[in-house]
Amino acid sequence: MPDFDTVVKAIEACGFDLHVELRSVDHDTVLVRRELAKRPAERLAGLVEAVSAFDAMSVAAHD
């Protein structure tokens, strides 16, 4: 699994250029704006809840 820099070097070694463009999809923009509208404490609480849910899924998967 090469890292991004290795991929770029391999592409350049083959005589090609790699152009990467990051774009946001409208749905993603809506989600980001919704999160940014929250107070920092609300965002942190949401992250803690998400981590707890992922942890519970991980424990369940290993049982």
C-alpha positions as CSV (number, residue, x, y, z in Angstrom):
1,M,0.0,0.0,0.0
2,P,2.0,3.0,-1.2
3,D,1.5,6.4,0.3
4,F,0.4,9.3,-1.8
5,D,3.9,10.7,-2.3
6,T,5.0,7.3,-3.6
7,V,2.1,7.1,-6.1
8,V,2.9,10.7,-7.3
9,K,6.6,9.7,-7.8
10,A,5.7,6.6,-9.7
11,I,3.3,8.5,-12.0
12,E,6.0,11.1,-12.7
13,A,8.5,8.4,-13.4
14,C,6.2,7.1,-16.1
15,G,6.1,10.6,-17.7
16,F,2.7,11.6,-16.4
17,D,1.4,14.4,-14.2
18,L,-1.2,13.9,-11.5
19,H,-3.7,16.6,-10.9
20,V,-5.9,16.2,-7.8
21,E,-9.0,18.3,-7.2
22,L,-10.9,18.3,-4.0
23,R,-14.6,19.0,-4.4
24,S,-17.4,19.1,-1.9
25,V,-20.8,17.7,-2.7
26,D,-23.8,19.8,-1.7
27,H,-24.8,17.2,0.9
28,D,-21.4,17.3,2.5
29,T,-21.5,21.1,2.6
30,V,-24.9,21.0,4.4
31,L,-23.5,18.6,7.0
32,V,-20.5,20.7,7.6
33,R,-22.5,23.9,8.0
34,R,-24.9,22.1,10.3
35,E,-22.0,21.0,12.5
36,L,-20.4,24.5,12.4
37,A,-23.7,26.0,13.6
38,K,-23.4,24.1,16.8
39,R,-21.5,25.3,19.9
40,P,-18.1,23.6,20.4
41,A,-19.4,21.7,23.4
42,E,-22.2,20.3,21.3
43,R,-19.8,19.2,18.6
44,L,-17.6,17.6,21.1
45,A,-20.5,15.7,22.7
46,G,-21.4,14.4,19.3
47,L,-17.9,13.2,18.7
48,V,-17.8,11.5,22.1
49,E,-21.1,9.8,21.3
50,A,-19.8,8.6,17.9
51,V,-16.6,7.2,19.4
52,S,-18.7,5.3,22.1
53,A,-20.9,3.9,19.3
54,F,-17.9,2.8,17.3
55,D,-16.3,1.2,20.4
56,A,-19.5,-0.7,21.1
57,M,-19.6,-2.0,17.5
58,S,-15.9,-3.0,17.8
59,V,-16.6,-5.0,21.0
60,A,-19.7,-6.6,19.5
61,A,-17.7,-7.6,16.4
62,H,-15.0,-9.4,18.5
63,D,-17.5,-11.3,20.6
